[in-house]
Amino acid sequence: MPKIQKIYSEYGLDFDNNRYGFGHSTEIEYDDGSEKRNHEHIKIKNIQARYVRIWVGKIVFIIDSDKPHFSLRKKKRWNFKIVYGISGL
């Protein structure tokens, strides 16, 4: 069974993962590269970073407490989300 590598917990406006837009989602990344996304609240005991992610169209702007503090990414699919998140184990 794969081990948990990182947990991401996000709150905010996210039409991709929340039926009515606002809500919470959790993504678990495993060491084998697989991922699992759900809406359960999983407590992150060792917080490694806090971030704000703004995704408009295919562009994602990220403000992160971890380095790099500001980043811009391009995605293949279109989405709209504004979320606050924490990551860690």
URFENLIN-V378365 format. One record per residue. N is the residue number from 1. PSI is psi in whole degrees, -180 to 180 (NA if undefined). Layout:
# URFENLIN-V378365
n/psi
N/PSI
N/PSI
This chain:
# URFENLIN-V378365
n/psi
1/133
2/151
3/150
4/127
5/-42
6/150
7/133
8/128
9/120
10/142
11/136
12/-156
13/113
14/95
15/-15
16/-36
17/-5
18/125
19/-41
20/13
21/-67
22/143
23/-160
24/142
25/153
26/135
27/131
28/126
29/134
30/159
31/-15
32/3
33/-9
34/160
35/153
36/127
37/135
38/-175
39/15
40/148
41/115
42/124
43/127
44/112
45/-36
46/89
47/125
48/-28
49/155
50/145
51/159
52/130
53/125
54/114
55/115
56/118
57/-121
58/10
59/132
60/123
61/128
62/127
63/120
64/143
65/-17
66/165
67/142
68/145
69/-29
70/134
71/155
72/127
73/149
74/137
75/162
76/-27
77/160
78/141
79/167
80/122
81/147
82/110
83/152
84/135
85/161
86/148
87/154
88/-152
89/NA
